[in-house]
Each structure stands twice: as structure tokens, then as C-alpha cells.
Amino acid sequence: MSTVRIVGIGGTLRPNSSSAKALRYCLDYAANQGASVAAFADADLRAPLYEPGRACDFAGTSRMIEALRAADGVIIASPGYHGGVSGTLKNILDYTEEMAKDEVPYLDGRAVGCLVSAAGWQAGGATLTALRAIVHALRGWPTPLGVLMNSAEASFTEAGRPSSDELARNLRLMTQQVLDFAVMRSLAAAAGRLGPAA
């Protein structure tokens, strides 16, 4: 069986945001489990407003689309902005419209780990719900566990490690769910047990 490929997307335009640190922690864990990982975070999110048909005009978004096409699983990290995902992240995810007519459209057949950092639990809950709804619309499979971080509290150390064992455990568990689902899908495909896409 080939190496599982995981793509991480998220963070903010501010370097070293808590959502970007969480994303990197998850991708580091996946890599340590033997996965191939690719990250699109921080400055990678700096893209023009999505215009249908022009994704290939921008090197960063073109690379992201190609990485998603090859991905077995995805992890998306968002800050909570006014009860929803950031406009920057939503714009980047809009570029997946370029995958609409692919044989495997959007995020179909891929587990997607969702994590949110927001200043308060209520804002985080609303944002996580919105992010999971976006993943559903893109035909992805949100993992059973989504991770919330309250940025009003210190979530990470200066070294980029989770500040609590509970947060570290939840980030690893969510990432492991993405990996497990990807492996199960791969095994099912190898056994000819996956039905054709609708």
C-alpha cells in the first residue's frame, strides 16, 4: 500500500497563529506516523478573491489544488471570526471549485479533520459547525472528533507545543482518525469494495 498523503490548509495571514501552530502539530504527527504531508498555511493563504476558471493563474492555489487531487486526507484549521471561518480561509476553499468536474470531485472520499481557534468557546463552537458544513458541501467526511481551542487562553508554548496534555491528545486523535480513514479507504479500493462515484 502506498504512503498516505495528507494535506493541511489553514491558519491566518498572521505568522505563528494558534490555528497554524495546531495545523503544524497535526501534520508533524501524521508525518511521524509515516504519512506524506503538505501544508498550505500563513502566507500560502494570500490569494486573490476566487474567480472561476482562474485558479491556474496563481502558483500557490494551483499547487494546492494539485496536492488536494492527490490527497488521501485533509486537515483544515480556521480562526473563528465573528461566528464563522475567516474570509481568507473561505476564499482558499472556494478554489476547490476547480475540482468540481474531476473524476473524484472536491474532497469526495476523504476524511477531513477540522480544528478551530477562537476567542471563546461559543465562537469556537459556531465556527466548527460552519467549517464542518463546508466540508460536507465539498463531499468530505469530517472526522468524528473536531478540535476547539480557546485563544483567550494560551494554547501553545513559544516552542509550538500544545500547552496542555488534553489539547495534544485531541489533536493527535483527530489526526489519527484522518489517517485511519485514509488507510481503510485504500484497503477497500485495493479489494475492489468501493462503489463508483455518483
CORURTA-V100432 format. One record per residue. RES is the residue in one small letter. PHI is phi in degrees with one decimal (999 if undefined). Layout:
BEGIN
res phi
RES PHI
RES PHI
END
This chain:
BEGIN
res phi
m 999
s -72.1
t -63.3
v -69.8
r -110.9
i -118.0
v -111.2
g -109.2
i -132.7
g 147.5
g 93.7
t -136.2
l -75.6
r -88.2
p -58.0
n 62.4
s -66.5
s -64.1
s -67.8
a -68.4
k -62.6
a -64.3
l -60.9
r -63.0
y -61.0
c -63.5
l -68.3
d -62.7
y -62.4
a -60.5
a -63.4
n -67.5
q -88.2
g 101.7
a -79.7
s -90.4
v -124.9
a -138.8
a -118.2
f -128.1
a -145.1
d 52.2
a -62.3
d -63.7
l -83.0
r -79.4
a -139.5
p -62.1
l -55.4
y -59.4
e -127.5
p -49.4
g 87.5
r -111.9
a -59.8
c -72.0
d -75.8
f -119.3
a -57.0
g -63.7
t -71.3
s -63.0
r -63.7
m -63.9
i -61.2
e -64.3
a -65.7
l -65.4
r -60.6
a -93.0
a -74.2
d -97.3
g -157.7
v -137.7
i -125.9
i -120.1
a -119.6
s -133.5
p -75.0
g -95.5
y -115.8
h 54.6
g 86.0
g -152.0
v -69.7
s -68.6
g -60.9
t -61.7
l -65.7
k -61.1
n -61.9
i -61.7
l -67.0
d -62.0
y -65.5
t -68.1
e -59.5
e -65.5
m -97.8
a -59.3
k -103.6
d -65.0
e -58.8
v -113.7
p -73.6
y 50.3
l -107.5
d -54.9
g 78.1
r -116.3
a -75.4
v -130.2
g -84.2
c -114.9
l -136.1
v -135.9
s -119.9
a -144.4
a -82.3
g 128.5
w -68.8
q -64.4
a -62.5
g -64.4
g -62.3
a -63.7
t -69.7
l -62.8
t -61.8
a -64.5
l -65.9
r -65.0
a -65.4
i -63.3
v -61.4
h -59.2
a -63.3
l -90.4
r 68.0
g -81.8
w -112.3
p -59.9
t -64.3
p -54.8
l -98.8
g -108.4
v -114.0
l -109.8
m -127.0
n -93.3
s -72.1
a -72.2
e -113.4
a -73.9
s -90.5
f -135.1
t -79.5
e -63.3
a -81.2
g 86.6
r -98.9
p -56.8
s -82.1
s -137.6
d -63.2
e -63.7
l -63.9
a -58.7
r -63.2
n -66.6
l -64.7
r -66.9
l -63.4
m -60.7
t -64.3
q -63.8
q -63.4
v -62.1
l -63.8
d -61.5
f -63.3
a -61.3
v -66.1
m -61.4
r -63.6
s -63.8
l -65.4
a -64.7
a -63.9
a -63.7
a -89.6
g 71.5
r -102.6
l -96.8
g -75.9
p -69.1
a -64.9
a -71.1
END
